[in-house]
C-alpha cells in the first residue's frame, strides 16, 4: 500500500513540492543564520562548522523520527555502513564543501543556474551510467524546458554578462555533480535498505566530518543567542525532513520522475527570500513565466506515457 501510494503522480508532486519549499526556505534560513551567528561570507571555516552542526542535528532528528515510525531503533547493519559512507561523501561532505567555497567566488545567479543542472546530471547518471531507467526524448525535452525556466528566473542577474571561474563556478559545478551522484546512489541503495536510516546516518557522519574540518581550519561560532539556535534547529529540521521524504520518493519512483522537481528549489528560494529577507529585486517580471516553464517541464517528464 505504501509503495503504490508513493508512486502516484499527485503524491510525488505534493511531497516533492513540500521538499522544494523546505529547501527553498533554507536559502533564506542560512543567510539569517549567518547574520545571527555573525559569520562573515569570507569565513568558510566557520560556515563549515555551522553546516556540520546543522547536518549532525539533522541526522539525529531523522533517526529519532524514523525509529519512532518504525517502532525500532534504526541501527545500520555491517553491510550498510559502507553505503552510508558513500552517500554521505557525495550528499553532504563533497556537495557542501564545493558549494560553500564555490559560492564565495561566484555570483548567486551563476550558482543558482549551475546548481539547477543537477537534474540533468542525476537523470544522465541513472540512464547512461547506472542504467536504472531508460532515457527518452520527453525526459530530455522536459529537463531543457525546466532549465530554461531557471535561466528566466535569474535573467535580471545575467544582464551584466556571465563571468566564469574554476574556483567559483567550477566548484559549484562539482557540487552539482556530487548532488547528482547522491540521488542515484540513494535510489540504488534504498532498494534494499531503509531510506530514512541511510539519510539519517549519512547526515550524522557527514556533519561530524564537516564540523571537524571547520574546527581544524579555525572555524568558530561564538555569538550564540536563542534566535540563532532556533534558526539552526529549523535548518536541521529542513534537511532531515526534506531529504528523508525525497529519499522515500527515490526508493519507489524513477530518478527522472523525482529529480525534475528539483527545478522548483531556486524558484521557491526566490519567493521565500522576497517575503522573509525583503529582497524585492529577487522577484521580478520573469519569475511567473519561469515558474510556468518549470511546471511544463515537470509535466512533460512525468506524463503518464513516461511512467512505464
Secondary structure, DSSP 8 states (H G I E B T S, - for coil): -HHHHHHSHHHHHHHHHHHHHHHHHHHHHHHHHHHHHT--TT-HHHHHHHHHHHHHHHHHHHHHHHHHHHTS-----HHHHHHHHHHHIIIIIIHHHHHHHHHTTS-HHHHHHHHHTHHHHHHHIIIIIS-SS---HHHHHHHHHHHHHHHHHTTGGGTT-----IIIIIHHHHHHHHHHHHHHHHHHHTTTS-HHHHHHHHHHHHHHHHHHHHHHTT-------HHHHHHHHHHHHHHHHHHHHHHHHHHHS-HHHHHGGGGHHHHHHHHHHHHHS--TTTS-HHHHHHHHHHHHHHHHHH-GGG--
